[in-house]
Amino acid sequence: MKLTQNTILITGGSSGIGLELSKELLKRNNTVIICGRSKERLAAAKKQYPALEIIQCDVAKEEDCKRLVNWIKEYHPKINVLINNAAIVHKTNFFDTTDAIYKANQEIEVNFMGPLRLVHMLYSQLISNKSPMIINITTGLIYAPRADYPFYNSTKSALHSFTQVIRKQLEKSTIKVVEVMFPVVDTPWHKGSPPKIAITPQKAVEEMMKGVEKGKLEVRVGGVKVFYRLARIAPSLAFKLINNLEKS
């Protein structure tokens, strides 16, 4: 699976891993489109990398997604790669948070329903083009959850399961369905205080792209490789270790 000469949409592409991925993909592809909620961040990304195509879209909102898809069909009908990267997280104690259900719904809409909407809405466009691919971004926490992130773990685990299902349902089609599981990455997510084990966005994206181009359908980046094996052999130990990390 080659990440060259494509027309690519990356959600959440204006910062962190999404922006690093956008930068690298610009070097070898026809068109890279990024979307995000913040006009300011999108404009800053465009200023830094003028070749980017930008459009504001909150993937949590169905109407925003419809508008995005209609815009793509009109201006970028050759789209053949969708990268569902957008995500939010709330670091919270479920029982001490009065608006816990509201926060849970926010994460469900962005982290899970957003990718579902775009996969469903863009399916006909993707499959009509050459070498179509769906890449869903998840995390090593699908193997053992971190208690600080009660909703994030759950939404990404749901996306992991959904990715496996659509891969099976599309196995006779031309669409390749890839999942990339990232470890802790030093991005604005951690507000300047990432855990010591965090890797750089550059390292994360480099490993991701190598895995995708080798044809892997599940790409485990960095420490996720070891964590995956540990979680299979000793799940209780994996859970203990992930929850004893230096707090971010």
Helices and strands as residue ranges (DSSP letters): E 7-11, H 16-26, E 31-36, H 39-48, E 53-56, H 62-75, E 81-84, H 100-107, I 108-113, H 114-127, E 133-139, G 140-142, H 152-169, E 176-182, G 188-190, H 201-213, E 218-220, H 224-233, H 235-242
